[in-house]
C-alpha cells in the first residue's frame, strides 16, 4: 500500500479565511460580563479560528433573518444554521466581555445591535419541526430568551484552542477525514 499526502489547502467558504484572534484588549475587567455556555464557547472558538469563515462574529440580524428564511447569508453564500449569541437582555454598554462558565474572559464584544428572535419560527424554518425531541430544537429552546448579539473579538490568552492556526489549516486540507492522506492500494 502506498500513502500519498496532500498539503494543498482548500479554498475557505466565501473565499476569505477569517482570523479573529488578537492581543488582549486593555480595560476588559471594567466591562459588563456575559457568561457563555459550552456551545457558545465552541462557536466562539470556531469563529476565532476561521472554521466558520466567512463569519467574522456572531450573526447580525440581517444575516440571521436570511439564514432562517433562505439558508443563505445576506451576501448570498449558502449557510445552513444561525450562529448567534443569545442574551436575556441587551447590555448596558457598547462593549462587553464574554467569559467561560468559570468567569475567565475569553473575548470582547462590540455591541452594535441587539435583536429579538422567535425560537419557534427558527425551529420550524431551520429544523422543519418544532418538536423538542429533535436535538437541534431542544438546544434552541434551552437558549436564553430575548435578544441576540452579533460580533466578537476573541481574546487569545483565554481562548480554548491554544493551537488555533494549525487546527484551522488541518481542517482545510483536502479530504479532512483522512488527515489529507490518500491510500492507494
C-alpha positions in Angstrom: 0.0 0.0 0.0 1.2 3.5 -0.9 0.3 6.6 1.1 0.3 10.0 -0.7 0.0 13.1 1.4 -1.8 16.2 0.2 -0.9 19.5 1.8 -2.8 21.8 -0.6 -5.4 23.8 1.3 -8.9 24.0 0.0 -10.4 27.5 -0.5 -12.3 28.7 2.6 -16.1 29.2 2.2 -16.7 32.7 0.8 -13.0 33.0 -0.3 -11.6 34.6 2.8 -10.2 32.8 5.8 -11.2 34.7 8.9 -8.7 35.1 11.8 -10.3 36.9 14.8 -7.5 36.4 17.2 -5.6 39.3 18.6 -4.0 40.9 21.6 -5.9 41.1 24.9 -7.7 44.4 25.0 -7.0 46.9 27.8 -9.6 47.6 30.5 -11.7 44.5 30.0 -12.0 44.0 33.8 -14.3 47.1 33.9 -16.7 45.8 31.3 -20.0 44.0 31.8 -19.6 40.3 31.6 -21.7 37.8 29.7 -21.0 34.1 30.5 -21.1 31.7 27.6 -22.4 28.2 27.6 -20.1 25.4 26.3 -21.9 25.5 23.0 -21.5 29.3 22.6 -17.8 29.0 23.6 -17.4 26.4 20.9 -19.0 28.7 18.4 -16.7 31.5 19.5 -13.6 29.3 19.1 -14.7 28.3 15.6 -15.3 31.9 14.6 -11.9 32.9 16.0 -10.0 30.1 14.2 -11.8 30.7 10.9 -13.6 27.3 11.0 -16.8 29.3 10.3 -15.4 31.5 7.6 -16.6 33.9 6.3 -18.3 34.7 9.6 -16.3 37.4 11.5 -18.5 37.2 14.6 -21.9 36.1 15.7 -24.5 36.8 13.1 -26.2 40.2 12.8 -29.9 40.4 12.3 -29.7 40.7 8.6 -27.6 37.5 8.2 -29.7 35.8 10.9 -33.0 36.5 9.1 -31.6 35.5 5.7 -30.3 32.2 7.1 -33.5 31.4 8.8 -35.6 32.2 5.7 -33.3 31.2 2.8 -30.4 29.2 4.2 -28.1 31.9 2.9 -26.0 34.7 4.4 -27.1 38.3 3.5 -24.4 38.3 0.8 -25.9 35.2 -0.8 -23.5 32.5 0.4 -25.1 29.2 1.4 -25.3 28.8 5.2 -27.5 26.2 6.9 -27.9 27.3 10.6 -27.7 30.6 12.5 -24.6 31.2 14.6 -25.8 33.6 17.3 -25.2 34.7 20.9 -28.5 34.7 22.9 -28.8 37.0 26.0 -31.5 37.8 28.5 -31.3 41.5 27.9 -29.4 44.0 25.8 -26.1 45.0 27.5 -25.8 48.4 29.1 -22.6 49.5 27.3 -21.2 49.4 23.8 -18.6 46.7 24.8 -18.9 43.6 26.9 -16.6 40.8 27.9 -17.6 37.2 27.1 -16.4 34.7 29.7 -16.3 31.0 30.1 -18.5 29.3 32.8 -15.7 29.9 35.4 -15.7 33.7 34.7 -12.5 33.7 32.7 -12.5 36.4 30.0 -12.3 34.8 26.5 -13.4 37.6 24.2 -14.5 41.2 23.9 -17.7 42.0 22.0 -18.5 45.4 20.4 -22.3 45.7 20.8 -23.6 47.1 17.5 -27.2 45.8 17.9 -29.3 43.5 20.0 -32.3 42.0 18.2 -35.2 39.8 19.2 -35.8 36.3 17.8 -38.6 33.8 17.7 -37.4 30.4 18.8 -40.4 28.5 17.4 -40.0 30.3 14.0 -36.3 29.5 13.9 -37.0 25.8 14.8 -39.7 25.5 12.1 -37.6 27.1 9.4 -34.2 25.6 10.3 -35.1 22.1 11.5 -38.5 21.8 9.8 -40.1 20.9 13.2 -40.9 22.5 16.5 -40.8 19.2 18.3 -38.2 19.4 21.2 -37.5 15.7 20.7 -35.2 16.9 17.9 -31.8 17.6 19.4 -31.3 20.9 17.5 -34.8 22.1 18.5 -34.2 21.1 22.1 -30.8 23.1 22.2 -32.5 26.1 20.6 -35.4 26.0 23.2 -32.8 25.9 26.0 -31.1 29.1 24.9 -31.7 32.4 26.8 -34.8 34.2 25.8 -34.9 37.7 24.4 -32.1 39.0 22.2 -29.1 38.1 20.2 -25.8 40.0 19.9 -23.6 40.0 16.8 -19.8 40.4 16.6 -17.0 39.2 18.9 -13.2 39.8 19.1 -11.8 36.6 20.7 -9.1 37.1 23.3 -6.2 34.6 22.7 -4.9 34.5 26.3 -8.3 32.9 27.3 -9.0 31.1 24.1 -9.9 27.4 24.4 -8.0 26.4 21.3 -4.3 27.1 22.0 -3.1 25.9 18.6 -5.8 27.6 16.5 -3.8 28.3 13.4 -2.7 24.7 12.8 -6.1 23.3 13.8 -7.7 25.7 11.3 -5.3 24.6 8.5 -5.7 20.9 9.2 -9.5 21.3 8.8 -9.0 22.8 5.3 -6.6 20.2 3.9 -8.3 18.3 1.1 -10.0 15.2 2.4 -10.1 16.0 6.1 -11.5 12.6 7.3 -8.1 11.0 6.5 -6.0 13.9 7.6 -5.1 14.7 4.0 -3.7 11.3 3.3 -4.9 9.2 0.3 -4.3 5.5 0.5 -3.5 3.8 -2.8 -3.8 0.1 -2.8 
